[in-house]
Amino acid sequence: MAFKKRPCYFAGMSKQQKGGTRSALHYIIEFAVILLGISISVYIEKNNAREYKENIKNQSLERILSNIQSDSIDFEFNISVHEPAAESCEWLFDRKHDIEGANPDSVGKHCAMCIMGQTIFVDNQEEYRTLQNSGLMELIENDKLARALQDKYVQHGFMRKIETYVQETANTEHDTYYSRMETPEEMEAFMGYIKLRRWNGKPLSPRFLERMSDIGFFHSEYCVNMRKRKEQDVQLTTWIREEIGETAPRAEQ
């Protein structure tokens, strides 16, 4: 049985038509290659941008780690001032009914600690603000870490407000303090900057001693918040190291 030869699709086309078909196919392939190239280029660019942001995020977190270490030193120093200051305030208030019988040196020392036992907590928030304002917080994978960073600096603000309250309240009693306390030459300063004084025997009003009680409460609250923040920073440090892929503390430079 003879097979009938079927005409080729291109057989009836002119050379010009055949050339046009090849040209169209060439342009389609060329367009696809260009599109693929652009897509790869955009992908690489986005990936590089993300890697750059990741590096910036990790650098900021490393600096925050360093700041946490500095904060810990400040916490210890500040507690060492406010804790005895709170005890001195309590000592004075407990003797409000018989303060006249107390030793002048003791009264002067405790008044000095209660009123002049002040600190200035200076924290470096630059790196946290960089993360916050640049949108890099979104790159932090651990949501607990992101919330903990926010909580840390909110608590820092609260502790500075306590410091401000102690300072402003103590300032209202400066007239009484300086008119009834004197500085003996032989007395050394507490922590190198709080001058300890001696009571000159002039009356201390119930209002003054009540104010000492108020100041003492905030000295104590300050210590409570500082200790709590110090403990929380231990967990925060662990989360930061996990985020940046650092599993062990860095060696001291």
C-alpha positions in Angstrom: 0.0 0.0 0.0 1.5 3.3 -1.0 1.6 6.1 1.5 0.5 9.5 0.4 3.1 12.1 1.0 1.8 14.9 3.2 3.0 18.4 2.4 5.4 20.0 5.0 4.0 22.9 7.0 6.8 25.1 5.8 6.7 23.8 2.2 4.1 26.3 1.1 5.9 29.3 2.8 8.0 31.7 1.0 11.6 32.3 2.2 10.4 35.6 3.7 7.7 33.9 5.7 10.1 31.3 6.9 12.6 34.0 7.9 9.9 35.9 9.8 8.9 32.8 11.8 12.6 32.2 12.8 13.0 35.8 13.7 9.9 35.7 16.0 11.2 32.6 17.7 14.6 34.2 18.1 13.0 37.3 19.7 10.9 35.2 22.1 14.0 33.3 23.2 16.0 36.5 23.5 13.2 38.1 25.6 13.0 35.0 27.8 16.8 35.1 28.4 16.7 38.8 29.2 13.7 38.3 31.6 15.5 35.5 33.3 18.7 37.6 33.6 16.7 40.5 35.2 14.9 38.1 37.6 18.3 36.6 38.7 19.8 40.0 39.1 16.8 41.3 41.2 17.0 38.1 43.3 20.8 38.6 43.9 20.3 42.2 44.7 17.5 41.5 47.2 19.5 38.7 48.7 22.6 41.0 49.0 20.4 43.8 50.6 19.0 41.3 53.1 22.5 40.0 54.0 23.6 43.6 54.4 20.7 44.4 56.8 21.4 41.1 58.7 25.0 42.2 59.2 23.9 45.6 60.4 21.4 44.0 62.7 23.9 41.6 64.2 26.5 44.4 64.6 23.9 46.4 66.6 23.1 43.4 68.7 26.8 42.8 69.4 27.1 46.4 70.6 24.0 46.0 72.7 25.7 43.0 74.3 28.6 45.3 75.2 26.2 47.9 76.6 24.5 45.2 78.8 27.9 44.5 80.3 28.4 48.2 81.1 24.8 48.4 82.5 25.6 45.5 84.8 28.6 47.4 86.3 26.4 50.5 86.7 23.6 48.4 88.3 26.1 47.1 90.9 27.5 50.5 91.7 24.1 52.2 91.9 22.7 49.4 94.2 25.7 49.9 96.5 24.7 53.5 96.9 20.9 53.3 97.1 20.7 50.2 99.4 22.6 51.8 102.3 20.7 55.1 101.5 17.4 53.3 102.0 18.7 51.7 105.3 19.7 55.2 106.5 16.3 56.7 105.7 14.7 53.8 107.6 17.1 54.4 110.6 16.1 58.0 110.8 12.3 57.4 110.5 12.4 54.6 113.2 13.9 57.2 115.6 11.5 60.1 114.8 10.1 60.2 118.3 13.5 60.2 120.1 15.9 61.5 117.5 17.2 64.0 120.2 18.8 61.1 122.0 20.7 59.7 119.0 24.4 60.1 118.5 25.1 63.3 116.4 27.6 61.5 114.2 25.0 58.7 113.4 22.2 61.2 112.7 24.5 63.2 110.4 25.8 60.2 108.6 22.3 58.7 108.0 20.9 62.1 106.9 23.8 62.5 104.4 23.2 59.0 103.0 19.4 59.4 102.7 19.5 62.8 101.1 22.8 62.8 99.2 22.9 59.1 98.2 22.0 59.7 94.6 23.2 58.3 91.3 22.8 59.1 87.6 22.1 56.0 85.5 23.4 56.7 81.9 22.6 54.0 79.4 23.6 53.9 75.7 20.4 53.4 73.7 21.9 54.4 70.3 22.1 50.8 69.0 18.6 49.9 70.1 17.2 53.1 68.5 19.1 52.2 65.3 17.3 48.8 65.2 14.0 50.4 66.1 14.1 53.4 63.6 15.6 51.5 60.7 13.1 48.7 60.7 15.8 46.1 61.5 13.8 44.9 64.5 11.7 43.0 61.9 14.7 40.8 61.1 15.0 39.5 64.6 13.7 35.9 64.4 13.1 35.5 68.2 9.9 37.5 69.1 10.8 37.1 72.8 14.1 38.9 72.1 12.4 41.8 70.3 10.0 42.3 73.2 12.7 41.9 75.8 14.8 44.7 74.2 11.8 47.0 74.2 11.0 46.1 77.9 14.7 46.7 78.9 14.7 50.3 77.7 11.3 51.1 79.0 12.5 49.9 82.4 15.6 52.0 82.1 13.4 55.1 81.6 11.4 54.1 84.7 14.5 53.8 86.8 15.7 57.2 85.7 12.4 58.6 86.8 13.0 57.2 90.3 16.4 58.8 90.4 14.8 62.1 89.4 12.1 61.8 92.2 14.8 61.1 94.8 16.8 64.1 93.6 13.9 66.5 93.5 12.5 65.4 96.8 15.9 65.6 98.5 16.3 69.1 97.1 13.2 70.3 99.0 15.0 69.5 102.3 18.4 71.1 101.5 17.6 74.1 103.7 17.0 71.9 106.7 19.9 69.6 105.8 22.6 72.3 105.4 21.5 74.3 108.4 21.6 71.3 110.7 24.5 69.2 109.4 28.1 70.0 109.4 31.1 68.4 107.8 33.8 67.2 110.2 37.3 67.2 108.8 38.0 63.6 109.9 35.0 62.0 108.1 35.7 60.3 104.8 33.3 60.4 101.9 31.1 57.4 101.2 32.0 55.8 97.8 34.3 58.7 97.3 31.6 61.3 96.6 29.0 61.4 99.4 30.2 63.7 102.2 29.2 62.3 105.6 28.2 64.9 108.2 27.5 65.5 111.9 24.2 66.8 113.3 24.6 70.1 115.1 21.7 69.4 117.5 19.2 71.8 115.9 15.6 70.3 115.9 14.7 68.0 113.0 10.9 68.4 112.3 8.5 65.5 112.0 7.9 66.7 108.4 11.6 66.3 107.7 11.7 62.8 109.1 8.5 61.9 107.2 10.2 63.0 104.0 13.2 60.8 104.8 10.7 57.9 104.9 9.4 58.8 101.4 12.8 59.1 100.0 13.8 55.8 101.6 10.9 54.0 99.9 12.1 55.1 96.5 15.8 54.2 97.3 14.5 50.7 98.0 12.3 50.5 94.9 15.2 51.6 92.8 17.3 48.7 94.1 14.5 46.2 93.5 14.1 47.4 89.9 17.9 47.4 89.3 18.3 43.8 90.6 15.3 42.6 88.6 16.7 44.3 85.4 20.1 42.7 86.0 18.6 39.2 86.3 16.5 39.8 83.1 19.6 40.9 81.2 21.1 37.5 81.8 18.3 35.9 79.7 18.5 38.8 77.2 22.2 38.1 76.7 21.5 34.5 76.0 18.8 35.3 73.4 21.1 37.9 71.7 23.9 35.4 71.4 21.5 32.8 69.9 20.3 35.4 67.4 23.7 36.3 66.1 25.0 32.7 66.3 27.4 33.3 69.2 27.2 30.3 71.6 29.9 31.3 74.0 31.0 34.6 75.7 33.6 36.5 73.7 37.1 36.7 75.2 38.0 40.0 76.7 40.0 42.2 74.3 
